[in-house]
Amino acid sequence: MSNAASDRHILVAGSANLDFVVRAAHVPAPGETVLGREFATFPGGKGANQAAACARAGAAPTRMLLALGDDPYAAPLEASLRAAGVELHIVRTRDAATGTAFICLADDAENAITVAPGANNLLRAEHLPELAGASHLLLQLETPIDAVTAYAVAARAAGVKVVLNAAPARELPTALLDALDVLIVNEGELATVTGVHGHIAEALTHLSVPCVIVTLGARGACARVQDKFHLQAAYRVNAIDTTGAGDTFCGALTAALGSGLELPQALARASAAGALATTRLGAQASVPAHDEVDRFVAAQAATVNNPAALRDLAVYCGLEN
């Protein structure tokens, strides 16, 4: 890592929620009541999860802009982020409750999530901290889109690289897309952003963002940088909870890019971190530390990107027949 990279920090602006999690045999269908088993609360929210993942990656100091209510739900969120090493810029309000999320976690590791944004909806453009010294700004879509767009535009003007995880899925304003350096989406989010369904390679041609990364769950990930594609096959794990996998991927990727790694290496580390996050419960609680990712990557280096796995991934993405 260069001295220049190590002197910079990563700023995350986004949501923080307290997650209320119930484990059940399966996610209920509309109108169905399911008896759950274990219940627990975990610190969560896409922004907070990604900030924790960024900080635990150990590449650069991580700061976060977030909004919290003046209530008991805020304390565990603050404590978790500080324990991960995140420096906090808190907008505190009595006008709304701290954000919450209600999660049903099924035995097959799938989940259904309902979010009550609360204080997250009160973030505004004027809350953005000083950008001096930031290498990257990491954003998501659980806070008001006008604020997200304003943050991205301000960061681009300041020479800060802008990374957006376009989740939850929604159409994106042109001003926001034009300010991005990196866009991270899953398949559903890619279809929403581009209007192209079921054809990953074709959908990627509809986006002018310099780097677009599509996460594909157990299949891996596909990245398009300008007109060149990079594939990363999935790391193999026994998944028990996928809640924080995508957020861990985003935070770890941004940390790796901030440290000066090239995209293929950053993609590998982010994929490994995301895979490890599925092997334990909770969102922030599941984020692996830097040395754990190191050991995991080394253990699977000889097998993860084997020719058969990469060919299957290329076919799935529409890059090969």
TADAMO-V968749 format. One record per backbone hydrogen bond with DSSP energy under -0.5 kcal/mol. CO is the residue of the C=O (numbers start at 0). NH is the residue of the N-H. E is the energy in kcal/mol with one decimal. If there is no record, write none. Layout:
# TADAMO-V968749
co->(CO & CO)
nh->(NH & NH)
e->(E & E)
This chain:
# TADAMO-V968749
co->(1 & 2 & 4 & 7 & 8 & 8 & 9 & 9 & 10 & 11 & 12 & 14 & 15 & 16 & 16 & 17 & 18 & 18 & 19 & 20 & 21 & 22 & 23 & 24 & 28 & 33 & 34 & 37 & 39 & 41 & 42 & 43 & 44 & 45 & 46 & 47 & 48 & 49 & 50 & 51 & 52 & 53 & 53 & 54 & 55 & 60 & 61 & 62 & 63 & 63 & 64 & 65 & 67 & 68 & 70 & 70 & 71 & 72 & 73 & 74 & 75 & 76 & 77 & 78 & 79 & 80 & 80 & 81 & 84 & 86 & 87 & 88 & 89 & 90 & 92 & 96 & 98 & 99 & 100 & 100 & 101 & 102 & 102 & 103 & 103 & 104 & 105 & 108 & 109 & 111 & 113 & 114 & 115 & 116 & 117 & 118 & 119 & 119 & 123 & 124 & 130 & 132 & 134 & 135 & 136 & 136 & 137 & 138 & 143 & 144 & 145 & 146 & 147 & 148 & 149 & 150 & 151 & 152 & 153 & 154 & 155 & 160 & 160 & 161 & 161 & 162 & 163 & 163 & 164 & 166 & 172 & 172 & 173 & 174 & 175 & 176 & 179 & 180 & 181 & 182 & 183 & 184 & 185 & 186 & 187 & 188 & 189 & 190 & 194 & 198 & 199 & 200 & 201 & 202 & 203 & 209 & 210 & 211 & 212 & 212 & 213 & 214 & 215 & 216 & 218 & 219 & 220 & 221 & 222 & 222 & 223 & 223 & 224 & 227 & 229 & 231 & 234 & 236 & 241 & 241 & 243 & 244 & 245 & 246 & 247 & 248 & 249 & 250 & 251 & 252 & 253 & 254 & 255 & 256 & 261 & 262 & 263 & 264 & 265 & 266 & 267 & 268 & 269 & 270 & 271 & 272 & 273 & 274 & 275 & 276 & 277 & 277 & 282 & 283 & 288 & 289 & 290 & 291 & 292 & 293 & 294 & 295 & 296 & 299 & 299 & 302 & 303 & 305 & 306 & 307 & 308 & 309 & 310 & 311 & 312 & 313 & 313 & 313 & 314 & 316)
nh->(5 & 6 & 7 & 60 & 134 & 135 & 11 & 62 & 137 & 64 & 139 & 47 & 98 & 18 & 43 & 100 & 20 & 41 & 102 & 39 & 104 & 36 & 106 & 106 & 31 & 35 & 24 & 22 & 20 & 18 & 283 & 16 & 48 & 49 & 50 & 51 & 52 & 53 & 54 & 55 & 56 & 57 & 58 & 57 & 289 & 9 & 86 & 11 & 65 & 88 & 13 & 90 & 92 & 70 & 73 & 74 & 75 & 76 & 77 & 78 & 79 & 80 & 81 & 82 & 83 & 84 & 85 & 84 & 61 & 63 & 89 & 65 & 91 & 67 & 69 & 118 & 17 & 115 & 19 & 102 & 113 & 21 & 104 & 105 & 111 & 23 & 108 & 241 & 105 & 103 & 101 & 116 & 99 & 119 & 120 & 121 & 122 & 143 & 126 & 127 & 133 & 8 & 160 & 10 & 138 & 162 & 12 & 164 & 147 & 148 & 149 & 150 & 151 & 152 & 153 & 154 & 155 & 156 & 157 & 159 & 158 & 136 & 162 & 180 & 181 & 138 & 165 & 183 & 166 & 140 & 175 & 176 & 177 & 178 & 178 & 179 & 209 & 210 & 163 & 212 & 165 & 214 & 189 & 190 & 191 & 192 & 193 & 194 & 196 & 202 & 203 & 204 & 204 & 205 & 206 & 225 & 182 & 223 & 184 & 214 & 221 & 186 & 218 & 219 & 233 & 215 & 231 & 213 & 224 & 229 & 211 & 225 & 227 & 224 & 222 & 220 & 236 & 238 & 244 & 245 & 247 & 248 & 249 & 250 & 251 & 252 & 253 & 254 & 255 & 256 & 257 & 258 & 260 & 259 & 265 & 266 & 267 & 268 & 269 & 270 & 271 & 272 & 273 & 274 & 275 & 276 & 277 & 277 & 278 & 279 & 239 & 240 & 285 & 286 & 292 & 293 & 294 & 295 & 296 & 297 & 298 & 299 & 300 & 302 & 303 & 305 & 305 & 309 & 310 & 311 & 312 & 313 & 314 & 315 & 316 & 317 & 318 & 319 & 317 & 200)
e->(-2.2 & -1.4 & -1.2 & -0.5 & -2.9 & -0.8 & -0.5 & -2.8 & -2.7 & -2.7 & -0.6 & -2.4 & -0.6 & -0.6 & -3.2 & -2.0 & -0.6 & -2.2 & -2.9 & -2.1 & -2.9 & -3.4 & -0.7 & -0.8 & -2.6 & -0.5 & -0.5 & -2.4 & -3.1 & -3.4 & -1.2 & -2.0 & -3.1 & -2.3 & -2.2 & -2.5 & -2.2 & -2.4 & -2.6 & -2.5 & -1.3 & -0.5 & -0.6 & -1.3 & -1.4 & -2.7 & -2.6 & -2.8 & -0.5 & -3.1 & -2.2 & -2.9 & -2.1 & -1.3 & -1.4 & -0.5 & -0.6 & -0.7 & -2.3 & -2.6 & -2.1 & -2.0 & -2.6 & -2.2 & -1.5 & -0.6 & -2.5 & -1.0 & -0.6 & -2.4 & -0.5 & -2.0 & -0.8 & -2.1 & -1.2 & -2.9 & -2.2 & -3.1 & -3.3 & -0.6 & -2.1 & -2.5 & -0.6 & -0.6 & -1.6 & -2.5 & -1.9 & -1.5 & -2.9 & -2.4 & -3.1 & -0.6 & -2.3 & -2.1 & -1.8 & -2.2 & -1.2 & -0.5 & -1.8 & -1.5 & -2.3 & -2.3 & -2.2 & -2.5 & -0.5 & -3.1 & -2.1 & -2.7 & -2.3 & -2.6 & -2.2 & -2.7 & -2.3 & -2.6 & -2.3 & -2.4 & -2.5 & -2.1 & -1.3 & -2.8 & -1.4 & -2.8 & -0.5 & -2.5 & -2.1 & -2.7 & -0.8 & -3.1 & -2.7 & -2.5 & -0.5 & -2.2 & -2.7 & -0.6 & -1.0 & -1.3 & -0.5 & -1.1 & -2.5 & -3.1 & -1.8 & -2.6 & -2.5 & -2.1 & -2.0 & -2.5 & -2.3 & -2.7 & -0.5 & -2.7 & -2.2 & -0.9 & -0.9 & -1.6 & -1.2 & -2.9 & -2.4 & -2.9 & -2.7 & -0.6 & -2.4 & -0.6 & -2.1 & -1.0 & -0.9 & -3.2 & -2.6 & -3.5 & -0.5 & -2.9 & -2.4 & -0.6 & -2.6 & -3.1 & -3.1 & -2.6 & -0.5 & -0.9 & -1.3 & -0.6 & -2.5 & -2.4 & -2.2 & -2.6 & -2.7 & -2.6 & -2.2 & -2.2 & -2.3 & -2.7 & -2.5 & -1.4 & -2.0 & -1.3 & -2.5 & -3.2 & -1.8 & -2.2 & -2.5 & -2.3 & -2.2 & -2.6 & -2.5 & -2.2 & -2.4 & -1.9 & -0.7 & -1.1 & -1.7 & -0.8 & -3.7 & -1.9 & -0.9 & -1.3 & -1.9 & -2.2 & -2.1 & -2.1 & -2.9 & -2.2 & -2.1 & -1.6 & -0.8 & -1.4 & -2.6 & -1.0 & -0.6 & -2.3 & -2.3 & -2.5 & -2.0 & -2.4 & -2.6 & -2.3 & -2.1 & -0.5 & -2.9 & -1.0 & -1.1 & -2.0)
